[in-house]
Amino acid sequence: MTENCSDPRCPIHGNLSTYGLELTGKVVSNKAKRTVVVEREYLIYVPKYERYTKNRSKLHAHLPECMSVDVGDIVRLKQCRRLSKTKHWVVLGKEE
């Protein structure tokens, strides 16, 4: 992380407020400018069969200038206001 972040949508150095859910997921794409696609896996209980099924979903998240992530990294996401048509998550940082 760099200290000189001029991104107004950075939750740490800018003025973007976050609220609600906080999730972790794996980065599957970072081709877009200041955007990453994060895939998360979760289990859903199916009462009829008394078993769990594994589901996946992809989330688009804003990547501030002061952070750099690569495909395959595990990142923390936090919910924020809508930033574009599909983005309403922001990256808080990498998981160790």
C-alpha positions in Angstrom: 0.0 0.0 0.0 1.2 3.5 -0.8 0.6 6.4 1.4 0.0 8.9 -1.4 -3.4 7.8 -2.6 -5.4 10.4 -4.5 -8.4 8.1 -5.2 -11.6 9.8 -3.6 -13.2 6.3 -3.6 -10.6 4.8 -1.4 -12.2 3.7 1.9 -8.9 4.3 3.8 -7.5 7.5 2.2 -10.6 8.9 0.5 -14.1 9.7 1.6 -16.0 6.5 0.6 -18.1 5.3 3.5 -18.7 1.6 3.9 -21.5 -0.3 5.7 -23.2 -3.7 5.8 -21.6 -7.0 4.8 -17.9 -7.8 4.7 -16.9 -10.8 2.6 -13.8 -12.6 1.4 -13.2 -14.0 -2.0 -10.7 -15.0 -4.7 -9.7 -12.5 -7.5 -10.5 -14.1 -10.9 -10.0 -11.0 -13.1 -8.2 -7.6 -12.8 -8.3 -6.6 -16.4 -10.6 -3.6 -16.0 -9.3 -0.2 -14.8 -9.7 0.1 -11.0 -12.1 -2.9 -10.9 -11.6 -6.5 -9.9 -13.9 -9.5 -10.2 -14.0 -11.6 -7.1 -15.5 -15.1 -6.9 -16.9 -16.4 -3.6 -18.0 -19.8 -2.7 -20.7 -20.6 -0.1 -22.9 -23.5 1.0 -26.7 -23.6 0.8 -28.7 -26.1 2.9 -31.3 -28.1 0.9 -33.9 -29.3 3.4 -35.4 -31.9 1.0 -32.2 -33.9 0.7 -30.7 -32.8 4.1 -27.5 -31.9 2.5 -25.5 -28.8 1.4 -24.8 -27.7 -2.1 -21.9 -25.5 -3.0 -22.6 -22.3 -4.9 -20.4 -19.6 -6.4 -21.1 -16.0 -7.3 -19.0 -13.2 -8.9 -18.9 -9.7 -7.5 -17.4 -6.6 -9.1 -15.5 -4.5 -6.7 -13.6 -1.2 -6.8 -9.8 -1.5 -6.4 -8.3 1.7 -5.0 -5.1 3.1 -6.5 -3.1 2.4 -3.3 -3.7 -1.4 -3.5 -2.4 -3.9 -6.0 -3.8 -7.5 -6.3 -3.2 -10.3 -8.7 -5.4 -13.1 -10.0 -5.6 -15.8 -7.4 -5.2 -13.5 -4.3 -7.7 -13.7 -1.5 -9.2 -10.3 -0.7 -11.6 -8.7 1.8 -14.6 -6.8 0.4 -16.9 -4.3 2.1 -20.3 -3.1 0.9 -20.5 0.5 -0.1 -22.8 2.8 -2.2 -23.3 2.0 -5.8 -20.3 3.1 -7.8 -21.5 1.9 -11.3 -24.1 -0.4 -12.8 -22.5 -3.5 -11.3 -20.1 -2.2 -8.6 -21.2 -1.8 -5.0 -18.3 -3.4 -3.2 -14.8 -2.0 -2.4 -11.6 -3.9 -1.7 -10.3 -3.4 1.8 -7.1 -5.4 1.4 -5.5 -8.8 0.9 -5.9 -11.7 3.3 -2.7 -13.2 4.6 
